[in-house]
Amino acid sequence: MIHLFNRHLRVSKLAVCKQHHTSTENISTLWKRNRLKEATGSVQEENQPGISMDYSAYASLLQECVKSKALAEGKSVHCIMIKTGFRPDVYLQAKLVIMYAKCETMMDACKVFDNMPMQNAVSWNAMISGYAQKGILEEARRCFDKMPQQNIVSWNTMITIYARNGQLEEARQLFDEMPERDVISWNAMIAGYAQNEQAQEVLKLFSQMQSWGINPNPHTITGVLSACAIIKALDQGKQIHAYIIKKQFECSMFVGSALVNIYAKCGIVEDLDKVFDLVQERNMASCNAAISGYANYGRIEYARRLFDRMTERNVVTWTAMLAGYIQNGRMADASKFFHAMREHNVVSWTAMIAGYVQEGFGKEAMELFSQMQSAGINPNESTLSSVISACADMALLEQGMQVHVYIIKMGFEHDAFVRSALVDMYVKCVSIDNANCSFVKMSEQDVVSANVMITAYALCGRIYDAERLFDKMSEPDVVSWNAMIAAYCQNGRLEDAYLLFMKMPAPGVVSWTTMIMGYAQNGKMDDAYQLFGKMPERDVVAWTAMISGYVHNWKIEDARQLFDKMPERNVISWNVMIAGYAQHGMTEEARRLFDNIPDRNVASWSAMTSGYVQNGYGEEALKLYSLMQQRGMKPSLSIFTNVISACAQLAAMQQGKQIHVDVIKFGLDSDIIAANSLITMYAKCGSLTSGCHIFEEMPEHDAISWNAMISGYALHGFGKEAMQLFEQMQQAVVIPDQITFVTVLSACSHAGLINEGWHYFNLMIQEYCIIPRADHYACMVDLLGRAGFLDEAKEFINHMPIEPDAVVWGALLGACRIQGDVELGKHVAEQLVLFEPQNAATYVTLSNIYGRAGRWDDVAKVRIMMKEKGIEKAPGCSWIEVKNRVHAFLVGDNTPIER
């Protein structure tokens, strides 16, 4: 009987256990199918009276809550425990603490933790991790310190927390105090150093780890390889690669990705090919690293093929490919790729904006920043630094100030990089007070920003502010010394510059060159040459600085002698000499040098085309431009402005139109400098309508734009329209400059508007505080003379505060010719001969005056005088365009001249 009862009892217990096992499996299945109500219902059924149930169902549910961070569901399970009177043991209570901590509700975690009759290490560690997850490191440390007995997991948890939050000193202190360490301890410390880019500490720790006999695992190797990649320690990376092969770690996905990363950043492309091919299990991280690597090596097409083959991509993948296009200067491809991206994050937006800024497309960078804001993406420090740099490059002070307000609103004002960019922007926009304000507010005034401010103070003549800032610097670097030396030189204080130079701890070639350039800028070429002779070592930059100094001081022969003595030359040296010869009107010598340059760059072509245009050889400039196109060279903005000016000189509108097409083709039509040149060209070629169209299409106008249009109207005899445009310029709050008033006064002169001319002349002086130059006075003399007021014009010259030059006397002589005043014309011609004794135009104009008065004997005397002095009148020359070629004809010659 007893035997039968015991057997029945065993069968009943077995049935209950089986029932419990089946229920637990059922609950887990329901949970995984997101059927929580049914799962909790199953738990309630399991807790019916008379059935004694274990906690496996609760443990299963809580574990799933921890994995999914499902706070609401976790609380439901906890409530069922309380309602049913279930008393969890220490293990389940720890599970509850872990669940609440993972879901970042530390108040609930604390309640459960504080009510635990016995707090085990698991619950303590859960509390530490929970506080760390919430960013409350002090509470995490307090829990760690209060633990009755800290185990190795506790130490590792605390070290990892400190390392991930960048508190490496605290992490290392705990690491050094550990009673025992395992591989996880070493990995936590190595990962912390690697994440904070302290690569040397990683390598030291790895060496120490090996000496202690701790075997690294794949996680260790991943951290060490990351460190090698940061400092580009390829040799050490290769040694670790050999260790990986020895230990057969190459099968690890993480190790494979780290290997690809190091060879992508600091190896050669062949190594990257081999490693990437050997990676057995490629993940997105390894593919992303390979894409970046191939882009770094310039193999952008290979990177794109790899990108296209990837079956799965994330935003990092897309951003890596985008960065590749930008690194290789392919902004058009980058733009297309960016707009094709399904998802953008702040990194991709920032990369694109920074790319535009680096390539000089500031306008596009600003437009993209506006789109980023519209898309609801908040910029980071790097984004804002790039946007500020765009404003700086385009000298957009108003927009820069608006971005500054936005920076303050977003809370980035005290970021070192942003603050440095703001200082640079205000300096480039010549807003020194704002630059100074931004600099003063920097929490840590870095040496780079201080150097920028020294340079800015010098440019504005605030040399005492520059001195004060330099003296305050605790550790000025070599750039600081050079900036201060240059500041003294720019403000004419050469003795102070030399004294500071002599105080430098160890002046290098750059410092010597800075002092030499200072002497050259102030016309002290003998002192510059003496210092050059004392240099302990000279590089090509120092030689070029001396040559440039001679060119700047109109000593082209000395420049050439030094150029011929150079032990080695670079393209800059050649370009300086070409520009020097061109400035001296020696275009043949400039062209000979140009033809002999071993390796020309775009600046060489620009210097030569500019030389031709400056000296009136527009045809040669256009021929050179044609040759440049044949050679496949991409023209720069300066070359376009040169050849457009050549077309204006020659009135070659058809060629000007073709160059206009090239400007559009190379994406420079929106550039304000190119647009201004085109306006001038079309106006001088007789197509004022085309110039007006360009002006109206321009998104913004500077003073040069307005000057070009006003000059165009004046040239075509539309004096009133020119004045109306000037009024519009004032309404647009564009400050007129000296050239503006020359064009306005010229327009008044050609239109005979005397009262208006006097009005603008006085406006220039009284309202805009512009001191009249000789060309302004010449315009007024021309205005009065053309209107027949020759006596007033002569009286005006006599009361000029400056000595009248040839331009002023020439204007009066022209007026004498128009009005037929022989005696005054003779007097004026005598004055002109004193200035320009060999200028044939003076003698020809005087001869014409005598001729109109019928004084043929005097005409003959003038011609005899010209013959005796060897002065010949330059023959008249005309140009015509035939099939896009410019042909020149001299008076009396029917043969086209190929110049």
C-alpha positions in Angstrom: 0.0 0.0 0.0 2.8 2.4 1.0 4.7 1.3 -2.1 1.7 2.1 -4.4 1.3 5.5 -2.7 5.0 6.4 -3.2 4.8 5.3 -6.8 1.7 7.4 -7.3 3.4 10.4 -5.7 6.4 10.1 -8.0 4.2 9.9 -11.1 2.3 13.0 -9.9 5.5 15.0 -9.3 6.8 13.9 -12.7 3.6 15.0 -14.4 3.8 18.4 -12.6 7.4 18.9 -13.6 6.6 17.9 -17.2 3.7 20.4 -17.1 6.0 23.1 -15.8 8.6 22.4 -18.5 6.0 22.5 -21.3 4.6 25.8 -19.9 8.0 27.4 -19.8 8.6 26.5 -23.4 5.1 27.8 -24.3 5.7 31.1 -22.5 9.0 31.6 -24.3 7.5 30.8 -27.6 4.6 33.2 -27.1 7.1 35.9 -25.9 9.2 35.6 -29.0 6.0 36.0 -31.1 5.3 39.3 -29.3 2.2 37.7 -27.7 2.8 39.1 -24.2 -0.7 38.9 -22.9 -0.9 35.2 -23.7 2.5 34.8 -22.1 1.6 36.6 -18.9 -1.7 34.8 -19.0 0.2 31.5 -19.0 2.2 32.7 -16.0 -1.0 33.5 -14.1 -2.4 30.1 -15.0 0.8 28.5 -13.7 0.2 30.2 -10.3 -3.2 28.6 -9.6 -3.7 27.4 -6.0 -2.5 24.0 -5.3 0.2 24.0 -8.0 3.8 24.7 -6.8 5.6 26.4 -9.7 9.4 27.2 -10.0 10.7 30.5 -11.3 11.8 29.4 -14.8 8.9 31.1 -16.5 9.8 34.4 -14.8 13.4 34.0 -15.5 12.7 33.4 -19.2 10.4 36.4 -19.5 12.8 38.7 -17.6 15.7 37.6 -19.7 13.8 38.5 -22.9 12.9 41.9 -21.3 16.6 42.5 -20.7 17.5 41.6 -24.3 14.8 43.8 -25.8 15.0 46.6 -23.2 11.2 46.1 -22.9 10.4 48.2 -19.7 6.6 48.0 -19.9 6.6 44.2 -20.3 9.2 43.8 -17.6 7.1 45.8 -15.2 4.1 43.6 -16.1 6.0 40.5 -15.1 7.1 42.2 -11.8 3.5 43.1 -11.1 2.3 39.5 -11.6 5.0 38.4 -9.1 3.7 40.8 -6.5 0.0 40.1 -7.1 0.4 36.3 -7.0 2.5 36.5 -3.9 5.5 34.9 -5.6 8.7 35.5 -3.7 11.7 35.7 -6.0 15.0 34.4 -4.8 18.3 36.3 -5.0 18.8 35.2 -8.6 15.4 36.5 -9.8 15.8 39.7 -7.8 19.1 40.3 -9.5 17.4 39.7 -12.9 14.9 42.4 -11.9 17.7 44.8 -11.1 19.4 44.1 -14.4 16.2 44.6 -16.3 15.4 48.0 -14.7 19.1 49.1 -15.1 19.2 48.1 -18.7 16.0 50.0 -19.3 17.6 53.0 -17.5 15.0 53.3 -14.8 17.4 53.5 -11.9 14.8 54.5 -9.3 13.0 51.1 -9.8 16.4 49.3 -9.9 17.3 50.9 -6.6 14.0 49.9 -4.9 14.5 46.3 -5.9 18.2 46.4 -5.0 17.6 48.0 -1.6 14.9 45.4 -0.7 17.1 42.4 -1.5 17.8 40.5 1.7 21.2 39.6 0.2 22.8 41.6 -2.5 25.1 39.4 -4.7 27.9 40.5 -7.0 25.5 40.2 -10.1 23.1 42.8 -8.6 26.0 45.2 -7.6 27.5 45.0 -11.1 24.0 45.6 -12.6 23.7 48.8 -10.5 27.2 49.9 -11.6 26.4 49.3 -15.3 23.0 51.0 -15.0 24.4 54.2 -13.5 27.2 54.2 -16.2 24.6 53.8 -18.9 22.8 56.9 -17.6 26.1 58.8 -17.5 26.1 59.1 -13.7 29.7 57.9 -13.2 29.9 59.2 -9.6 27.1 56.9 -8.5 28.6 54.0 -10.4 31.9 54.5 -8.6 30.1 54.9 -5.2 28.4 51.5 -5.8 31.8 50.0 -6.7 33.4 51.3 -3.6 30.5 50.1 -1.3 30.6 46.5 -2.7 31.4 44.1 0.2 33.5 42.0 -2.1 34.6 43.1 -5.5 35.1 40.4 -8.1 37.1 40.7 -11.3 33.8 41.4 -13.3 33.2 44.4 -11.0 36.7 45.7 -11.7 36.4 45.1 -15.4 33.0 46.8 -15.5 34.3 49.9 -13.8 37.4 50.1 -16.0 35.3 49.8 -19.2 33.0 52.5 -18.0 35.8 55.0 -17.3 37.5 54.1 -20.6 34.4 54.5 -22.7 33.8 57.9 -21.2 37.4 59.1 -21.9 38.4 59.1 -18.2 41.6 57.1 -18.9 43.5 58.2 -15.8 40.8 56.9 -13.5 40.6 53.7 -15.6 44.3 53.2 -15.5 44.4 53.8 -11.7 41.8 51.0 -11.2 43.6 48.8 -13.6 46.9 49.2 -11.7 45.1 48.5 -8.4 43.4 45.3 -9.5 44.4 42.3 -7.3 44.1 40.0 -10.4 43.6 40.6 -14.1 42.2 38.5 -16.9 42.3 39.1 -20.6 39.1 41.1 -20.4 40.8 43.5 -18.1 43.6 44.1 -20.5 41.2 44.3 -23.4 39.1 47.0 -21.6 42.2 49.1 -21.1 43.5 48.6 -24.6 40.1 49.4 -26.1 39.9 52.6 -24.0 43.3 53.8 -25.2 42.5 52.9 -28.8 39.1 54.6 -28.7 40.7 57.8 -27.4 43.5 57.6 -30.0 46.3 57.1 -27.5 48.0 54.6 -29.7 51.4 54.5 -28.0 49.8 53.6 -24.7 48.0 50.7 -26.5 51.3 49.3 -27.8 53.0 49.7 -24.4 50.1 47.9 -22.7 50.1 45.1 -25.3 53.8 44.5 -24.8 53.3 44.5 -21.0 50.4 42.1 -21.4 52.6 39.6 -23.3 55.4 39.9 -20.7 52.9 39.0 -18.0 52.1 35.8 -19.9 48.5 36.8 -20.8 47.5 35.4 -24.2 45.7 38.0 -26.3 42.4 37.1 -27.9 40.9 38.5 -31.1 39.4 41.4 -29.2 42.9 42.4 -28.0 44.3 42.1 -31.5 41.5 44.3 -32.9 42.3 47.1 -30.4 46.1 46.9 -31.1 45.6 47.0 -34.9 43.4 50.1 -34.5 46.2 51.8 -32.6 48.7 50.9 -35.4 46.3 52.3 -37.9 46.0 55.6 -36.0 49.8 56.3 -35.9 50.4 54.5 -39.3 52.7 52.0 -37.7 52.8 49.6 -40.6 55.8 47.7 -39.5 54.3 46.9 -36.1 51.0 46.1 -37.8 52.8 43.6 -40.0 54.4 41.9 -37.0 50.9 41.6 -35.4 49.6 40.3 -38.7 52.3 37.5 -38.5 51.1 36.8 -34.9 47.5 36.6 -36.1 48.5 34.0 -38.7 50.4 32.0 -36.1 47.5 32.0 -33.7 44.9 31.4 -36.5 43.0 34.5 -35.6 42.4 35.5 -39.3 39.1 33.7 -39.3 37.7 36.2 -36.8 35.4 38.7 -38.5 36.6 41.5 -36.2 40.3 40.8 -36.7 39.8 40.6 -40.5 38.1 44.1 -40.5 40.9 45.5 -38.4 43.6 44.1 -40.8 41.8 45.6 -43.8 41.6 48.9 -41.9 45.3 49.2 -41.1 46.4 48.3 -44.7 43.8 50.7 -46.0 45.2 53.6 -43.9 48.9 53.1 -44.1 50.0 50.2 -46.4 50.3 50.0 -50.1 47.5 49.2 -52.4 48.9 45.7 -53.2 48.9 44.8 -49.5 45.3 45.9 -49.2 44.4 43.7 -52.2 46.0 40.6 -50.6 44.5 41.1 -47.1 41.0 41.9 -48.4 41.1 38.8 -50.6 42.1 36.6 -47.6 39.4 37.8 -45.3 37.2 34.7 -45.1 34.1 36.4 -43.6 33.6 39.9 -44.9 31.3 42.2 -43.0 30.2 45.7 -43.6 33.1 47.0 -41.4 35.8 45.3 -43.5 34.1 46.4 -46.8 33.8 50.0 -45.5 37.5 50.0 -44.6 38.4 48.7 -48.0 36.3 51.3 -49.8 38.1 54.1 -47.8 41.5 52.5 -48.4 41.0 52.2 -52.2 39.7 55.8 -52.3 42.8 56.9 -50.3 45.0 55.3 -52.9 43.2 57.0 -55.7 41.5 53.8 -57.0 38.1 55.3 -56.8 36.6 53.2 -59.6 37.7 50.0 -57.8 36.1 51.4 -54.6 32.9 52.0 -56.5 32.8 48.5 -57.9 33.2 47.1 -54.4 30.4 49.3 -53.2 28.1 48.1 -56.0 28.9 44.5 -55.2 27.9 44.8 -51.5 24.6 43.1 -50.8 24.1 45.0 -47.6 25.1 48.6 -46.9 24.6 51.1 -44.1 25.0 54.8 -43.9 28.7 54.4 -43.0 29.2 52.5 -46.3 27.5 55.3 -48.3 29.5 57.9 -46.4 32.8 56.1 -47.0 32.1 56.1 -50.8 31.1 59.7 -50.7 34.3 60.7 -48.8 36.2 58.8 -51.5 34.8 61.0 -54.3 35.5 64.1 -52.2 39.1 63.0 -51.4 39.8 62.6 -55.1 38.4 66.0 -56.0 35.5 64.6 -57.9 32.8 66.9 -56.5 30.4 66.5 -59.4 30.4 62.7 -58.8 30.2 63.3 -55.1 27.2 65.6 -55.5 25.3 63.0 -57.7 26.2 60.2 -55.2 25.1 62.3 -52.2 21.7 63.0 -53.7 21.3 59.3 -54.5 21.8 58.3 -50.9 18.8 56.8 -49.2 19.8 58.0 -45.8 21.9 60.9 -44.7 23.5 61.4 -41.3 25.4 64.4 -39.9 28.7 62.8 -41.1 27.6 62.6 -44.7 26.2 66.1 -44.7 29.4 67.4 -43.1 31.6 65.5 -45.5 29.8 67.1 -48.5 29.9 70.6 -47.1 33.6 70.3 -46.1 34.3 69.0 -49.6 32.7 72.0 -51.3 34.7 74.3 -49.0 38.0 72.6 -49.7 37.4 72.8 -53.5 36.5 76.5 -53.3 32.7 76.1 -53.8 31.7 78.2 -50.9 28.3 79.1 -52.3 27.4 75.4 -52.8 28.5 74.7 -49.3 26.2 77.4 -47.9 23.3 76.1 -50.0 23.8 72.5 -48.7 24.0 73.7 -45.1 20.6 75.4 -45.6 19.2 72.1 -47.0 20.6 70.2 -44.1 18.8 72.5 -41.7 15.5 72.1 -43.7 16.0 68.3 -43.4 16.0 68.6 -39.6 19.6 67.3 -39.2 21.4 69.2 -36.4 25.0 70.1 -37.4 28.0 69.2 -35.3 31.2 71.1 -34.6 32.8 70.0 -37.8 29.8 71.1 -39.9 29.8 74.5 -38.4 33.5 75.0 -38.7 33.3 74.2 -42.4 30.3 76.6 -42.9 32.2 79.4 -41.1 35.3 78.6 -43.4 33.0 79.0 -46.4 31.9 82.5 -45.2 35.6 83.3 -44.5 36.7 82.3 -48.0 33.9 84.4 -49.7 34.3 87.3 -47.2 30.6 87.0 -46.3 30.6 88.9 -43.0 26.9 89.2 -42.7 26.2 85.5 -43.3 29.1 84.6 -41.0 27.6 86.6 -38.2 24.2 84.9 -38.8 26.0 81.5 -38.5 27.7 82.8 -35.3 24.3 83.5 -33.8 23.2 80.0 -34.8 26.3 78.5 -33.2 25.5 80.3 -29.9 21.9 79.0 -30.1 23.2 75.4 -30.6 25.6 75.6 -27.7 28.8 75.2 -29.8 30.3 78.6 -29.1 33.0 77.3 -26.7 34.2 74.5 -29.0 37.9 75.1 -29.8 37.6 74.3 -33.5 34.4 76.4 -34.0 35.9 79.3 -32.1 39.1 79.1 -34.1 37.1 79.1 -37.3 35.2 82.2 -36.1 38.4 84.0 -35.4 39.7 83.2 -38.9 36.4 84.2 -40.5 36.3 87.6 -38.8 39.9 88.2 -39.7 39.4 87.4 -43.4 36.3 89.6 -43.4 38.4 92.4 -41.9 36.2 92.6 -38.8 39.1 92.6 -36.3 37.0 93.7 -33.3 34.6 90.8 -33.8 37.7 88.5 -34.3 39.2 89.8 -31.1 35.9 89.3 -29.2 35.7 85.7 -30.4 39.3 85.1 -29.5 39.0 86.6 -26.0 36.0 84.4 -25.2 37.9 81.2 -26.1 38.1 79.0 -22.9 41.5 77.9 -24.1 43.3 80.2 -26.5 45.1 77.8 -28.7 48.3 78.8 -30.4 46.8 78.6 -33.9 44.1 81.1 -33.1 46.7 83.4 -31.4 48.8 83.3 -34.5 45.9 84.2 -36.7 45.1 87.2 -34.4 48.8 88.4 -34.5 48.6 88.4 -38.3 45.2 90.2 -38.3 46.5 92.9 -35.9 49.5 93.4 -38.2 47.3 93.8 -41.3 45.2 96.4 -39.6 48.3 98.3 -38.3 47.5 97.4 -34.7 51.1 96.4 -34.0 50.9 97.1 -30.3 48.0 94.6 -29.9 50.0 92.0 -31.8 53.0 92.7 -29.5 50.9 92.4 -26.4 49.4 89.1 -27.5 52.7 87.6 -28.5 54.2 88.6 -25.1 51.3 86.9 -23.3 51.8 83.6 -25.1 53.4 81.1 -22.7 54.8 78.8 -25.4 54.8 80.5 -28.8 55.6 78.1 -31.6 57.8 78.9 -34.6 54.7 80.1 -36.5 54.1 82.7 -33.7 57.7 84.0 -34.0 57.5 84.2 -37.7 54.0 85.9 -37.6 55.4 88.6 -35.2 58.5 89.1 -37.3 56.3 89.5 -40.4 54.0 91.9 -38.4 57.0 94.2 -37.6 58.1 94.1 -41.2 54.6 94.9 -42.6 54.5 98.0 -40.3 58.0 99.2 -41.2 59.6 98.3 -37.9 62.5 96.4 -39.4 64.8 96.9 -36.4 62.3 95.4 -34.0 61.8 92.5 -36.5 65.5 91.9 -36.7 65.9 92.0 -32.9 63.1 89.4 -32.5 64.6 87.3 -35.2 67.9 87.3 -33.3 66.1 86.2 -30.1 64.5 83.1 -31.7 65.7 79.9 -30.0 66.6 78.2 -33.3 65.4 80.1 -36.4 64.8 77.7 -39.3 64.8 78.4 -43.1 61.2 79.8 -42.9 62.2 82.3 -40.3 65.2 83.5 -42.3 63.1 83.7 -45.4 60.4 85.7 -43.4 63.1 88.3 -42.4 64.5 88.4 -46.0 61.0 89.0 -47.4 60.5 91.8 -44.7 63.5 93.6 -46.0 62.4 93.2 -49.6 58.9 94.5 -48.9 60.4 97.6 -47.5 62.8 98.2 -50.4 65.9 97.2 -48.4 67.4 94.7 -50.9 71.0 95.2 -49.8 70.0 94.2 -46.3 68.0 91.3 -47.7 71.0 90.1 -49.8 73.4 90.3 -46.8 71.0 88.2 -44.6 70.6 85.8 -47.5 74.3 85.4 -47.6 74.5 84.5 -43.9 71.8 81.8 -44.1 73.2 78.5 -42.8 71.2 76.6 -45.4 69.0 77.8 -48.2 66.1 76.0 -49.8 64.4 76.8 -53.1 61.8 79.0 -51.2 64.6 81.3 -49.8 66.1 81.7 -53.3 62.6 82.4 -54.7 61.9 85.0 -52.0 65.1 86.9 -53.0 64.2 86.8 -56.7 60.7 88.0 -55.9 62.1 90.8 -53.8 64.3 92.0 -56.7 61.3 91.8 -59.1 59.1 93.7 -56.6 61.7 96.4 -56.4 62.1 96.7 -60.2 65.6 95.1 -60.3 64.9 92.6 -63.0 68.6 92.2 -63.9 69.6 91.3 -60.4 66.6 88.9 -60.2 67.8 87.1 -63.4 71.4 86.8 -62.1 70.2 85.2 -58.9 67.8 83.0 -60.9 70.7 81.7 -63.0 72.7 80.9 -59.9 70.0 78.8 -58.3 71.2 75.2 -57.5 67.7 74.0 -58.2 64.5 75.6 -59.3 60.8 74.8 -58.9 57.9 76.0 -61.0 57.3 78.9 -58.6 60.8 80.3 -59.3 60.1 80.2 -63.0 56.7 81.8 -62.6 58.1 84.6 -60.5 60.6 85.4 -63.3 58.0 85.2 -66.0 55.7 87.6 -64.1 58.7 89.9 -63.4 59.7 90.2 -67.1 56.0 90.8 -68.0 55.7 93.6 -65.4 58.7 95.2 -67.0 57.2 95.0 -70.5 59.8 92.4 -71.5 57.3 89.9 -73.0 59.8 88.2 -75.3 62.1 87.3 -72.4 59.1 86.1 -70.4 58.0 83.9 -73.3 61.5 82.4 -73.7 61.4 81.4 -70.0 57.9 80.1 -70.4 58.9 77.9 -73.3 61.8 76.5 -71.3 59.9 75.6 -68.1 60.5 71.8 -67.5 57.1 71.4 -65.9 54.5 74.1 -66.3 51.5 74.5 -64.0 48.3 76.5 -64.5 50.0 79.5 -62.7 52.7 79.5 -65.5 50.0 79.8 -68.2 48.2 82.5 -66.1 51.4 84.5 -65.6 52.2 84.5 -69.4 48.6 85.3 -70.5 48.5 88.1 -67.9 51.8 89.5 -69.2 50.6 89.6 -72.8 47.3 91.4 -71.8 49.1 93.9 -69.5 51.4 94.9 -72.4 48.7 95.1 -75.0 49.3 91.8 -76.8 45.8 90.5 -76.6 46.2 88.4 -79.8 49.2 86.5 -78.2 47.2 85.9 -75.1 44.4 84.3 -77.1 46.9 82.2 -79.1 48.4 81.0 -75.8 44.9 80.1 -74.5 44.3 78.1 -77.7 47.6 76.2 -77.2 46.7 75.6 -73.6 43.4 74.0 -74.7 45.3 71.8 -77.2 47.6 70.6 -74.4 44.5 69.5 -72.3 45.2 72.0 -69.5 42.2 73.0 -67.4 42.1 76.9 -67.3 41.9 78.6 -63.9 39.7 81.6 -63.1 42.7 84.0 -63.5 43.4 82.6 -67.0 39.7 83.2 -67.9 39.8 86.8 -66.7 43.1 87.3 -68.6 41.7 86.1 -72.0 38.4 87.8 -71.5 40.3 91.1 -71.0 42.3 90.3 -74.2 39.0 90.0 -76.1 37.9 93.3 -74.6 41.2 94.9 -75.8 40.7 93.6 -79.3 36.9 94.0 -79.4 36.9 90.3 -80.4 33.3 89.6 -79.3 33.0 86.2 -81.1 36.0 84.8 -79.3 34.7 86.4 -76.2 31.5 84.5 -76.6 33.4 81.2 -77.1 35.4 81.8 -73.9 32.1 82.7 -72.2 30.9 79.2 -73.2 34.1 77.7 -71.7 33.5 79.6 -68.5 30.0 78.0 -68.2 31.5 74.6 -69.2 33.9 74.7 -66.2 31.3 75.9 -63.8 32.7 79.3 -63.2 29.8 81.3 -64.6 28.4 82.0 -61.1 31.8 83.3 -60.0 31.5 87.1 -59.4 35.1 87.7 -60.8 34.4 85.9 -64.1 31.0 87.6 -64.4 32.5 91.1 -63.9 35.1 90.4 -66.6 32.4 89.3 -69.0 30.4 92.4 -68.4 33.4 94.6 -69.2 34.2 92.6 -72.3 30.7 92.7 -73.7 30.5 96.5 -73.0 33.8 97.2 -74.8 32.8 95.0 -77.7 29.7 97.0 -78.2 27.1 94.5 -76.8 25.9 96.4 -73.8 22.7 94.3 -73.8 24.7 91.1 -73.2 26.6 92.8 -70.3 23.3 93.9 -68.8 21.9 90.4 -69.1 24.9 88.9 -67.1 24.6 91.7 -64.5 20.9 91.0 -64.0 21.5 87.2 -63.7 24.1 87.6 -61.0 23.0 86.5 -57.6 25.0 89.3 -55.9 27.0 92.3 -57.0 30.2 93.8 -55.6 31.6 97.3 -56.3 33.4 95.9 -59.3 30.2 94.7 -60.8 28.5 98.1 -60.5 31.7 99.8 -61.8 31.7 97.6 -64.9 28.1 98.4 -65.7 28.4 102.1 -65.0 31.6 102.2 -67.2 29.7 100.4 -69.9 26.9 102.9 -70.0 29.5 105.8 -69.9 31.4 104.2 -72.8 28.3 104.0 -74.9 27.3 107.6 -74.2 24.5 106.8 -71.8 25.4 109.3 -69.1 22.0 109.6 -67.4 21.6 105.8 -67.3 25.1 105.5 -65.8 24.1 108.0 -63.0 20.8 106.1 -62.4 22.8 102.9 -62.0 25.0 104.7 -59.5 22.0 105.7 -57.5 20.8 102.1 -57.5 24.3 101.0 -56.3 23.9 103.4 -53.3 20.4 102.0 -52.6 21.9 98.4 -52.6 24.2 99.6 -49.8 27.3 98.8 -51.9 30.0 101.4 -51.0 31.4 103.1 -54.1 35.2 103.2 -54.4 37.7 105.4 -56.3 37.1 103.6 -59.6 33.3 104.0 -59.3 33.7 107.8 -59.2 36.1 107.8 -62.1 33.5 106.0 -64.2 30.7 108.3 -63.0 32.7 111.5 -63.6 33.7 110.1 -67.0 30.0 109.5 -67.9 29.2 113.1 -66.8 32.0 114.4 -69.0 30.9 112.5 -72.1 27.3 113.6 -71.6 28.2 117.2 -70.8 26.5 117.1 -67.4 28.6 119.8 -65.6 26.4 120.3 -62.5 26.0 116.5 -62.0 29.8 116.1 -62.3 30.4 118.7 -59.6 27.8 117.0 -57.4 29.5 113.6 -57.6 33.0 115.1 -57.2 31.9 116.8 -54.0 29.9 113.7 -52.9 33.1 111.6 -53.2 35.0 113.8 -50.9 32.4 114.9 -48.4 30.3 111.8 -47.9 32.6 108.9 -48.8 35.8 110.5 -47.6 37.7 109.5 -50.7 40.7 111.6 -51.5 40.7 112.5 -55.2 43.5 111.0 -57.3 45.0 112.4 -60.5 42.5 110.5 -62.6 39.5 112.1 -60.7 41.0 115.6 -61.4 41.6 114.6 -65.0 37.9 113.7 -65.4 36.9 117.1 -64.0 39.3 118.9 -66.3 37.9 116.9 -69.2 34.3 117.7 -68.1 35.0 121.5 -67.9 37.1 121.5 -71.1 34.6 119.6 -73.2 31.9 122.0 -72.1 34.1 125.0 -73.3 35.1 126.2 -69.8 38.9 126.1 -70.6 39.8 129.0 -68.2 37.9 127.3 -65.4 39.6 124.0 -66.2 43.1 125.7 -66.0 42.1 127.4 -62.8 41.0 124.1 -61.4 44.4 122.6 -62.2 46.2 125.6 -60.5 44.2 124.9 -57.3 44.8 121.2 -57.2 46.2 120.0 -53.8 48.5 117.6 -55.8 50.9 118.2 -58.6 49.1 117.7 -62.0 50.5 114.7 -63.9 50.5 113.8 -67.6 47.0 112.5 -67.4 45.6 115.8 -66.1 47.6 117.9 -68.7 46.6 115.4 -71.4 42.9 116.0 -70.6 43.3 119.7 -70.9 45.3 119.4 -74.2 42.4 117.3 -75.6 40.0 119.9 -74.6 42.1 122.6 -76.3 42.0 120.5 -79.5 38.2 120.3 -79.3 37.7 124.0 -78.5 40.5 125.2 -80.9 42.5 127.1 -78.3 45.9 127.4 -79.8 47.8 129.4 -77.2 46.6 127.4 -74.2 47.2 124.2 -76.2 50.8 125.2 -76.8 51.3 126.0 -73.1 49.8 122.7 -72.0 51.9 120.7 -74.6 55.0 122.3 -73.1 54.0 121.0 -69.7 53.3 117.6 -71.1 56.6 117.3 -72.8 58.3 117.7 -69.4 56.5 114.6 -68.2 56.6 112.4 -71.3 59.2 113.8 -73.8 59.0 110.8 -76.1 55.2 110.5 -76.2 54.2 111.0 -79.8 50.5 111.7 -78.9 51.4 115.1 -77.4 53.1 116.3 -80.6 50.4 114.9 -82.8 47.6 116.6 -80.8 49.5 119.9 -80.8 50.0 119.5 -84.6 46.3 118.9 -85.0 45.5 122.1 -83.1 47.8 124.1 -85.3 46.3 122.5 -88.4 42.7 123.3 -87.4 43.8 126.9 -86.9 45.5 127.0 -90.3 49.0 127.5 -88.8 50.9 125.2 -91.2 54.3 126.6 -90.4 53.8 125.6 -86.8 52.6 122.2 -88.0 55.9 121.8 -89.9 57.9 122.9 -86.9 56.2 120.2 -84.7 57.0 117.5 -87.3 60.6 118.6 -87.6 60.9 118.6 -83.8 59.6 115.0 -83.7 62.0 114.0 -86.4 65.0 115.5 -84.6 64.0 113.7 -81.4 63.5 110.4 -83.2 59.8 110.3 -82.2 57.6 108.4 -84.6 53.8 108.3 -84.6 52.6 104.8 -84.1 50.6 103.8 -87.2 46.9 103.2 -86.8 45.9 99.6 -86.3 42.6 97.8 -86.7 41.5 94.3 -85.9 38.8 92.2 -87.5 37.6 88.7 -86.6 37.5 86.1 -89.4 36.6 82.5 -88.6 37.3 83.1 -84.9 40.8 84.5 -85.7 41.8 88.1 -85.0 43.7 89.8 -87.8 45.5 93.2 -87.4 45.9 95.8 -90.2 48.1 98.8 -90.1 47.3 102.1 -91.9 48.4 101.9 -95.6 49.0 98.2 -95.6 46.6 95.6 -97.1 48.4 92.6 -95.6 47.1 91.1 -92.4 49.8 91.0 -89.7 50.2 87.9 -87.6 51.5 89.2 -84.4 
